Amino acid sequence: MALFSREISREEEPPLLRGRAGPARAGGKGGRLIVGAVSLVALVALWAMAAWLAQSRHFPGPVAVGAAIGAGIGSGELPYHTAITLARVAASFVVAFAIGSPIGIVLGRFGKLDLFFDSWLILFLNLPALIVIILCFVWLGQNEAAAVTAVALNKIPNVAVILREGTQAMPPGYDEMATLYRFDWWTRLRHVHLPQLAPYFAVAARSGLAIVWKIVLIVELLGLSSGVGFKLNMYFQSFDVANILAYALSFIVVIFVIEAMLLRPWQSAANRWRP
């Protein structure tokens, strides 16, 4: 039957996902780690040289920033505020995916709804994050609910668009097979739709994490009394660049670990079935 003989060629694969596995196979995991480590060492060396040439307290070197990180860890301030920011990132991330994913799938499945709400998505995609944050603080107050809502509202349209594109790119043959075997809606969703959408979920997660944590810092800087953004604002008032970089780099390291240990392997696994 044509239903079972149809193969998906590389040309039919959406551009968003094409070529994801190639670089990983070409260099190998060990080679990538070595190159990444050498690149980071070169960056730190360049930073140290620039700081030595500048000879300014407003441009501290790696040693000064490392000392600030050690002091922050020793006092407990750095782990405490980093954990608070990470909790806000996680909460906003979950809310954005819980709302944006079904919206994107529904719009991808029903063309008339997609046509009607497409302008809404364009509007919210282009609405500045700062405006959303300010409005949430005005309407909901300067609290955790407003912070999570503001960040999630900025991410929901992005998730919806990625999942809509993924749903529209699904080959119709699999739906026909599900109809032929009389799958109920849950079986169809679990065994037909979600496996095909897994790469798009992974893409949305990786891009979403990069967006969400930056917006969380802005929210904390503007209206909260804890978190990495709050500490950055506090040190900005005293022009303490060493501590600004200490908090920023520490949180970047946390995000990098999440990316490397969770999201990148998830995306590789999600794309493993592709030719």
ZITALIN-V658951 format. One line per field, one symbol per residue. ss: DSSP state (H for helix, E for strand, L for the rest). psi: psi as a letter, one per 40 degrees, with the letter a starting at -180 (. if undefined). Layout:
ss = ???
psi = ???
This chain:
ss = LHHHHLLLLHHHLLLLLLLLLHHHHHHHHHHHHHHHHHHHHHHHHHHHHHHHHHLLLLLLLHHHHHHHHHHHHHHLHHHHHHHHHHHHHHHHHHHHHHHHHHHHHHHHHLHHHHHHHHHHHHHHHHLLHHHHHHHHHHHHLLLHHHHHHHHHHHHHHHHHHHHHHHHHLLLHHHHHHHHHLLLLHHHHHHHHHHHHHHHHHHHHHHHHHHHHHHHHHHHHHHHLLLLHHHHHHHHHHLLLHHHHHHHHHHHHHHHHHHHHHHHHHHHHHHLLLLL
psi = iddeehihiddehiddehededdddddiddddddddddddddddddddddddddfieegiadddddddddddddeedddddddddddddddddddddddddddddddddhddddddeddddddddehhdddddddddddeigadddddddddddddddddddddddddehheddddddddefhiddddddedddddedddddddddddddddddddddddddeifiiddddddddddefgddddddddddddddddddddddddddddddedei.
